[in-house]
Amino acid sequence: MPTLTIDVSALKHNTHLIQKLAANAAVIAVLKNNGYGLGLVPFASFLQEEGISHFAVTELCDALALRGCGIRGHILLLTPLYEFDELIDAIQNNIELCISGPASARAAQDAAIYMNCSAVPVQLCIDTGFGRFGFSVDNVKKIQDTLETMSCLKLCGIFSHLYASACKNSSAVRKQFSSFERLCTTLTEHGVSIGMRHISSSSSLLRFPEMNLDGVRIGSAFLGRVAVRDSFGFQEVCCLRALISEIRTLPMGHNVGYGNSFRLKHPTITAVTDAGYAHGLGMKHSHFPGNHVCPILYILRRLRQSLTIRAPFARYQNRKLPVLGQICMNSTILDATGCHLQVGDTVSFPVNPVYVDSRIKRNYLISQTEPTC
Ligand SMILES: *Cc1c(COP(=O)(O)O)cnc(C)c1O
């Protein structure tokens, strides 16, 4: 089985960089989807050691797992809960609930009354344009009416999410930010104690430090995988280590892999590894080609993307070994010509850990006794 190797010194480097950029704002580590694939519990434990005391997740089970492994700080749920049993579990474990509308406020209030609690911590989720969870930023009346029904809930924060923080044109971001700030001011003027305000995530932390407010919610920057130009020096933190399970010499013209799409142009020494797309190789987030604001721009971007696509490869010592043919579910074939690879050796692949099956072992490497990624 392959393993996901995490370079602790690179992770530390990124964490310190984030803390520096956040300045006086709290760093809220977003650990959705198995901590972006780095492993929820080991990643959270690492962050706690580095002084992070705010965490956010999208699933209650992840929040409970964090409490279960000794995470003491704030844990915020970024999505609303409605199930009574889940709300009880969350309240018992001091998880901050997400109030995204009157229904989630009512469900939380009912659970708080049942538990005889008078100050269950909650945060308000505001939709400033994303079109997902939250109260509409313009509907101040609805927010105020809902707040009135929350006598057993304690408001400890208010947040929104940017939808275009990685786009060149910053006008949408600025519009979202100013509407959020305006709402916060209005609520404060009406005597509401709103707690911490946060709207920024990784891309905006790099681009718009003026939007840090009281907290920044960070996920991908910890991994060094930011979607915007990085002039700060974030580092890649992980790679997939795979084992060579077969070495062969194949003649020119021989097929490699599925789909009748690849033939060898020369006699080639091939190396088969035990990692495939089930371990994240070749996987990339794809954008659904739906109703685009500007279809022509969209097509041009897709075209440019497909022309500049980098051929996949594995690293062995200081060499890059090209992937031959299509990546299979559990294996990938490499061109190992001229390279002294043997069965049992390991090679490493660059990978987005989000796509690495959660059963794959996460190996936190503290000292670089083994070769780096
Ligand atoms: C995922 C997520 C984040 C973190 O985004 P990154 O760009 O990975 O830093 C922040 N806030 C919300 C609501 C999210 O869903």
The ligand as a Tripos MOL2 file, in Angstrom:
@<TRIPOS>MOLECULE
LIG
   15    15     1     0     0
SMALL
NO_CHARGES

@<TRIPOS>ATOM
      1 C1        -13.3070   25.3590    3.0770 C.3       1 LIG1
      2 C2        -13.6800   26.5700    3.7560 C.ar      1 LIG1
      3 C3        -12.7250   27.4860    4.1950 C.ar      1 LIG1
      4 C4        -11.2350   27.3260    3.9310 C.3       1 LIG1
      5 O1        -10.9400   27.6430    2.6110 O.3       1 LIG1
      6 P1         -9.4140   27.6050    2.0590 P.3       1 LIG1
      7 O2         -9.4960   28.3670    0.7940 O.co2     1 LIG1
      8 O3         -9.0570   26.1830    1.8630 O.co2     1 LIG1
      9 O4         -8.5730   28.2630    3.0860 O.co2     1 LIG1
     10 C5        -13.1630   28.5880    4.8820 C.ar      1 LIG1
     11 N1        -14.4770   28.7900    5.1190 N.ar      1 LIG1
     12 C6        -15.4270   27.9310    4.6980 C.ar      1 LIG1
     13 C7        -16.8500   28.2290    4.9790 C.3       1 LIG1
     14 C8        -15.0670   26.7980    3.9990 C.ar      1 LIG1
     15 O5        -16.0100   25.9550    3.5680 O.3       1 LIG1
@<TRIPOS>BOND
     1     1     2 1
     2     2     3 ar
     3     2    14 ar
     4     3     4 1
     5     3    10 ar
     6     4     5 1
     7     5     6 1
     8     6     7 2
     9     6     8 1
    10     6     9 1
    11    10    11 ar
    12    11    12 ar
    13    12    13 1
    14    12    14 ar
    15    14    15 1
@<TRIPOS>SUBSTRUCTURE
     1 LIG1         1 GROUP 0 **** ****
